[in-house]
Amino acid sequence: MLDPQQLAALQARAAATLDIPGCVIQRVTITADAWGAANASAPTTVATVACGLAKPSAQLTQQYAARLGNQQAWLARFAAGTDVREGDTLLVSGQTLTVQAVLTPRSYSLSTQALVSAVR
């Protein structure tokens, strides 16, 4: 079993591998108006963080085929504990991506991972 210091050291090493420094995470919030109707706000920036993008495995894309359809998909990695949620928008390297699924937490997670797809 890992103690907290060992886990923190491994998480720091994983965070050091993130090669894209300016990933903007944006989120739309839903609020109720005076009559109880849902209103979506304009997207607001939650954080600007480092991330990494890679092609997802065929097995992963097959598991989420209904969500992805024919959209181009990536596996996005962030530092452990990054607040990223399904439905968030990522602005990274000139692309706009939508978070389709957050694939963590896991026991002894070294990073936060999300399946993302291109916005068309």
N, C-alpha and C positions, 0 to 999 in steps of 0.2 A: 504494500500500500504506500502511496505517496503522502508525504507530510505537506503541509501548506507551503513551506518554503520551496520544496522541490517542484510542486505544481506551478508556483509563481515563476520560477526560473524557466521552466519549460514553456509557459505561456509567453514570457518575454522573448524567448528565442523564436517562437512561432510568429510573434508580432513583428520581429525584425525582418522576416521574409516577405512582408507585404510591400509590394513594389510600386503601388500607385498611391501617391501621397494625398491627393485631393478629391476624395470621393464624398460628394455631398449627399446626405440622407435627408429627404423631404417627406413630410407626412401631412395628410389632410385630416383634420379633426371634425367630428360630427357633433353638433350641439342641437339641443331642442329649442325651438322658439317659444313664444308665450302660449301658443296653442298646442304645443307638443309635437309639432312637425319637425322632422330631421332636416338640418341645414348643414351642408358641407362648407368648410372654410377653404380659403385659398391655401395651396400647399405652403407650409412653413419649413424652414431649415431646422432640423433637429440637431445635426452635427456634421462636421467635416472631419473625416477620418481617413486613415490609410486603409487600403484594401488590396486584394489580389483577385484576378479573374482567371479562370481556367475552364476548359471544356468539361462539361459533366460526363459521367459515364453513360453508356447506352442503357444500362439498367436503371439509372436514376431518371433519365429522360422518359423511359418507358413507364416508370411508376407515376410520373406526373404528366403523361401524354394528354390527358383531358384538359389540363390547365394550359399546357404549352401550345397545343395545336401544332401549327407549322411555324411558330415563332423561333427565332434563333435564341438559344439558351446558354447561360454560363453558370458556373459555380463561383459565387463570390465569397471570399474569406475576409474576416475582420478580426481585430483583436478580441480576445475572450471578454465577454460581458458587454460588447457593443449593443446598444439599443437599436435593433433593426427588427421590423415587423412585417408580416405579410401585408401587401398593399402599398408599402412604402415605395417611393420613387428614388432611384439613385442617379445622380449626374456624375458620370465618370468618363474621362478621356473623350469628351465630346459626344458621348452617347447618353441617351435617357433609357434607363432600365427599370422594370417593375419587379418587385420582390414577389415571387410566386409562392414560396414556402421557406420557412426558417427551419433548418435541418439540425439545429442544436436546441436545447442543451443535451449533453451526455455526461456520464460520469467522467471525471478527469478531462473535460473538454479543454483543448489547447487554443481553440479559436471558435468564433461564431461563424457559421456557414449558412448561406442562403442560396436557393435556386432562383435565378433572375432571368428575365427575358427582355428582349428589345421592345420598345414601344413603337408602334407603327401608326 
